[in-house]
């Protein structure tokens, strides 16, 4: 079954589907080849948005696991999941940047995607800071308890 894809009209930027030969908003003619290229580009932008959102969610889940690892039940599992996410988030960010970082579009969703990728990077960096602070605290506590 054929499902029409949408893309922004080259003239007015309103979203139209690729089966149209004329934009219903500005009446500009739509070249089928240009429409197909625009659909493919829009699908790439949509994939970039979905991937960035997923990476941001993974970074958030890493923080949840960071907190849960201090609980007696399931803390060990949360620690392992946090460690996996700690390595997965930057790998996914690097892949995202190499695949989608050079896209040039005025799409507001893509701008949000770039912000989501940045948020994921910040969350990942903050977990390093939090872990170092905890290590310093526990080393200091251990020294204080020995005295």
PyMOL commands that set and color helices and strands:
alter all, ss='L'
color gray80, all
select helices_A, chain A and resi 32-68+75-100+108-146
alter helices_A, ss='H'
color red, helices_A
select strands_A, chain A and resi 6-8+15-17
alter strands_A, ss='S'
color yellow, strands_A
deselect
rebuild
show_as cartoon
